Amino acid sequence: MCYKHNNKYIYEPQTQGNTMQITFSNLDPIEEVTVNTEKKLNVVVGENGLGKTYLSIMVYAILYEMTSRSMLFRRRLISKDIFRERKMDSEIKKTPVVNGYKNMRMNIEDILKSEEIKIDQSPYLNGFLNDVFASGNIKKNFPNLTIEIDLKPLCQKIKQMEDFKIEDEHFKDIKIEKKKDKFYFNLSANEDIDADDILSILVNYLIVDTISKSFFFSAERGAINIFNKELSIKRNEALDHLLAVSNNRDEPDRMYRILNRNKRYVLPIRESLAYADDMAEIYKQEGEFKNLADELENDLVKGKLSIKKNGQIFFASEQAKTKEESEVSLDMSASSIKTMAGLTLFLRHTAKKGMTIFIDEPELNLHPNMQVQIAKIIVKMINSGLKVFVSTHSDYIVRELNNLILAHEVQDTEYYNKDFHLNKDDVAVTRLYYESEKSKKLKTEYVKVEKDGFAVPSIDDVIDQQDEISDFLLEKLEDVNYD
């Protein structure tokens, strides 16, 4: 539903998060991999250096581009690939004007020419990669990269939506209705409307605004809230501005420096730094997951996190007698607290239902008992309306996820309440691996999630090998004569 409030258009998505599949081909060294963002929990596993973080960043970047400032992506790619512009032109021209408005009714199947976006060797792809990885020549790392975005699930969701209503200088009323198993896009627009205006509405309100926002907690998350002042996006942009003005260069180059956003860091880190820069304003906001933030503080952080008016983060240990005795700045806190602070504050102040949260290695700096707890929190997040995308090496996290799948299957209440039960159908597990030690191309396996969970060979094999060595050495120990 879209409505007008204080001269701004507010959209309440009627879909539950992101509903599409993204396929990457030749994301070196990965030959091909498909990610289903419709799943509530995506888990990526594999040894170090196989591209798990690359993959996570690329999926995040696609979602980010489709929901943020990139009009190039919205208009040129989505509209031209998905909708029939000529069909709309024809409909507009033959529709009579009544009281200054054209009342049009178009079958959605007739105006949807495709349900897939394909990005390959286009100038857009070069710009996209350079923006994501903060490099002027990143394309050489992925010379044959192709990205395909399958929007079929999203298009199906669109067809099932209830009505929209928009009022502005062009549109009086927009709605989607179903008649005899067909879905129609109805709009009432003024006589100056053209296909380009309709495409903007279709792309912005039917496609882009049904894709929820995302946030990425990178492996560097423990440092971002500590060093954000030194690494500040705003400060670096100001320095770039000063350099541009002070250097004796021609005007186009100077304007380029002033107008282009600072890109010293890869996209997820840039956005995390920008978020940390705004902490003085963020602490005034209230997210929809205060209860989960409380659980993180009680079960993992073991204390309270607070944000001061200047944006500085403090921690107060629950073991201290008074808050004054215990409250210290985040940089003086334990590594586990630094690691968990960002997610805790995001859930308390920012997170909304439908968002996708990316967590690179949630086990970072956490003792095994805390790794078990973070696995439970992740499941509670998805059961509360968030989607989560993680890459992990942790056997403790994998085992606990498997326990939570089993708990759902047997409807256990002795060890877990239902908030922690994990439906196996909500989980997608992607394993990256080399077929052989000499192979240079990575293979992708979509691990089947069974009623008792899923197996990760790259983790299980190491544990089995350790057990085998331990058994061998223990046998030898029995033969040692200490006399």
Salt bridges, closest charged atoms under 4 A:
ASP28 OD1 - LYS441 NZ 3.07
GLU31 OE1 - LYS443 NZ 3.23
GLU85 OE1 - LYS80 NZ 2.62
GLU91 OE2 - LYS87 NZ 3.82
GLU91 OE2 - LYS94 NZ 3.63
GLU109 OE2 - LYS159 NZ 3.12
ASP131 OD1 - ARG69 NH2 3.91
ASP131 OD1 - LYS263 NZ 3.60
ASP131 OD1 - ARG270 NH2 3.45
ASP150 OD1 - LYS152 NZ 3.54
GLU177 OE2 - ARG105 NE 3.16
ASP181 OD1 - LYS178 NZ 3.93
ASP196 OD1 - ARG75 NH2 2.07
GLU237 OE2 - ARG261 NE 3.75
ASP240 OD1 - ARG264 NH2 3.40
GLU251 OE1 - ARG254 NH1 3.86
ASP253 OD2 - ARG249 NH1 3.08
GLU271 OE2 - ARG261 NH1 2.91
ASP278 OD1 - LYS234 NZ 2.80
GLU281 OE2 - LYS284 NZ 3.37
ASP294 OD2 - LYS290 NZ 3.18
ASP294 OD1 - ARG348 NH2 2.82
GLU295 OE2 - LYS380 NZ 2.19
GLU297 OE1 - LYS304 NZ 3.43
GLU297 OE1 - ARG348 NH2 2.95
GLU327 OE2 - LYS308 NZ 3.30
GLU327 OE2 - LYS323 NZ 3.96
GLU361 OE2 - HIS393 NE2 3.57
ASP395 OD2 - ARG399 NE 2.75
ASP419 OD2 - LYS380 NZ 3.76
ASP425 OD1 - LYS424 NZ 3.33
ASP426 OD2 - LYS40 NZ 3.82
GLU445 OE1 - ARG431 NH1 2.82
